Amino acid sequence: MSLENQTAVVTGAGRGIGRAIALAFAGAGADVVCISRTEANSQSVADEVAALGRKSWAVAVDVSDTAAVEAAVAKILEDTGGINILVNNAGVTRDGLLMRMSEADWDTVLDTNLKGAFTLTKAFARPLRKADNARIINIASVVGITGNAGQVNYAASKAGLIGFTKSVAREFAKSGLTVNAIAPGFIATDMTDELSDKVKDAIKANIPMGELGAVDDIAGAALYLASPAARYVTGQVLTVDGGMVM
């Protein structure tokens, strides 16, 4: 599971799942580029990576902004000399029933969750295809598999990300670049902390293991997919959900 001599880019690294992945990768020996929408969040996690003895870079960019992403990627490649791992984790929600959902809320979610992954993947594709042990890991969601009332935009973006993962995996397989997705279930984060106990209990009732997952559960799955142990795994969706989707 060692990531020695690897450089990883993690989007949405400022908190939650992205932060856990960045720190897990650093703990396994990788240098990490921490991308978040704000300078404060990206720098905070970059400092934590550095405290683990690894090189780190803080990059503040909105992944839905194509021009900004392309400029950031050029700077990242110049600063790092090349990367081996890309984790497309950045995501937002704008929940609401279809009949009440605005076009702006639809566009915001699709542009961040799906177009952002497309833009980052396309921008890094050439150097990744030339890199050793290259990996792309996309963070999807179980709702991209099952759907979820009140989340048509989010579910569509994550279902799209799964199809994107499988298609890119086929395109890049011969170069040795693997492309996989992780579909988290309900994970305890600052967003779920805002839910009432009644809502949390209802969620747990639908999880066979009877509890919410932890961000480290997703980080562990990402570490496996990024590691040499997953050399022959590509185009797969790894659900980490306590048994919600079987």
N, C-alpha and C positions, 0 to 999 in steps of 0.2 A: 504493500500500500504506500510505498515511498514515492514522493514527488520531487526528489532531489534533482537539481538542475533543470527544473521546470519553471516556466513563468505563466501565471494564470491571470485572466481578466474576468472579474465578477461584476456584473451589473446589478443594480439594486442592492449594493453592498452595505449601505448605510445602517441597516437595522435588520432584525428578524432573520429570515432564512438566508439572505445574502451575506449578512455579517457572519453567521455561523459557518457558512461554506468558506468564506475568505479565511477565517481563523483556522478551520480544519485543514485547509490546504497549506497554510503557513506552518502549522504544527507538523505536517508531513514533509516539510522541507521546501515548499514552493515559494517563490517570490510572487507577490500579488499586486495587481492593479485594481484598485478599489474605485468603482464608478458608482456615483450617486447623483441625484439631481442637485443637491446642495453641497457647497464647499465644506461646510461644517461637518456633515455626516460622512462624506468621503474621507476627509482628513482624520476624523476620529477613529475610523476603522483602520486606516493606513497606519496610524500611530500604534494601534494594537498589534498589527502585523509586525511592525518594526520591533516592538517590544519582545516578540518571539524570536528575534534574531534574523529576520528575513528582510530583503529589500521590499519596499512598498512604494506605490505611487498613488496619489489622490487625484481623481479626475471628476470634476463636476460637469455633468452634461445631461440634457433631457434626451433620452433615447428616441423620442418621437420626432426629434428635429434632425432630419437627414443630413443637412449641411453641417450642423454642429457635430454630429457623430462622425462624419467623414474626416473633419478636421481633427477631432480628438484621436481617432484611430491612427492617423498619420503621425501625430505627436507621440502616441504610445509606442508605436513601432520604432520611432527615432530614439526614444528614451530607453527602451528595453532591449533593442536589438532583435526583437522577435518574440513571439509567444508560442506556447504549446497547447493551452487550454482556454476555451471560451465558455463561460457560463452565462446564458441569457436568463436572468432571474428578474429583471426589473418588471414591475407590474403595478397596475392600479385597479381599483374597483369604483364603479358608479352605479350602485344597485338600484333597481326599480322595476316595476312591472312593465311589460312591453307597451301596453296602451298608454303609459304615462312617461315613457322614456324619451328624452330629447335626442335629437340628432347629435348634438354636441357631446352628450354622455356616451353615445354609441362610438363616435369618432375618437374620443379621448382614450377609451379603453382599447379599441382595436389598434390605434396608432402606437400606443405604448407597448402593449402586451404582444402584439403580433408583428406590426411593421417594424418596431424597434429591434426585434430578433432578426428579422430579414435584413435590415440595414447593417447591423453589427456583423452578422454572419457573412454577408456579401463583402463587406469592407475588409474582413480578416481572412477571407477564403484563400487567397493566393499564398500568403505566408504560412498559414496553417497547413496547407497541402504539402508544403515543403519541409515542415517541421517534423522532428522525431516525436513519436508517441503522442500525436496530436488528437485532441478531443474537443467536441462541442457537446455541451449538456444544456438542454432547454428545460426550464422549470414550468411544467404545465399544471394541471389540477385534475382531480377526480371529476369535477363538474364538467370538464371537457369531454369526459367519457359518458357520464350519466345525464348531463343537463341539470339545471336547477332553477326552479321558479324564482323570478325576481333578479336573475342574473343572466339574461339572454346575451348581453354584450360580453360579459366576462367568460361565460361558457363557450360562446362562439370563438372568442380569441384563443382560448386554451385548446379547443378542438382543432382550430386552425393550426396552432403550434404543433400539435401532434402530427397532423398531416404534413406540415412543413418538415418536421424532424425525419419522418420516414422517407420523404422525397429527397431531401439533401443527403441522407445516409446512402441512398442508392447512387446519387451522383458522385459522391466522394469516396466510396468504398475502395476502389482500386488503388487510390493513393495512400491507403492505410489510415485515413482520417475517419474516426468513428463519430457517429452522431446519435445521441440518445436523449430521451426525455425522462424526467421524473414527474410523477403525478401525485403530489401530496394530498392527503385527506385534510381533515380539520386539525390544524397545528396551533398550539398555544403561542400566540404572539401578542403584541400590543393591541392589535385590532380585535382579537378574540377576547382580550381582557375587558373590552368595553361592553361585551354581551352580558345580559342578566344571567343569574344562576338558573332561572327557569329555561332560558334558551339553551344554555350550555348542557343542562340535563337532557333536553330533548335531542340535542346533537349526539350526546354520548349513548343514548338509547338506541341509536341507529349504527353504532360502531361495535362490532362483535367483541373487540378487546375492551370496550367499556371506558375508554379514556381518550383524551386528546393527545395527539402526537407532540413531540418536542422538536424545536428547530434542529437540534443535534441529530435527530433521526434522519432528516433530509440531508444534512451535511455528511453523514456517514454514507448515505447512498451515493451522493455526488463524489465523495472520495473514492469509493469503489469504482465508479464509472470512469473517473479520471486516471486511475492507477493502471499499472501494467497488467493487473489481474483481469481487467476487462478488455484486453487486446482484441478478442474475437467476438465482442458484443457490439452490435450496431443496429440502428433502426428500431430499437426497443423502447417500450414505455414501462418504467418501473414504478408501480403504484406503492406508495408508502402511506397506508391509510388505516391501519388497524383492522383490516378485513372488510371495509365498506364495499369495495368492488371486488367480487370474486368471479 
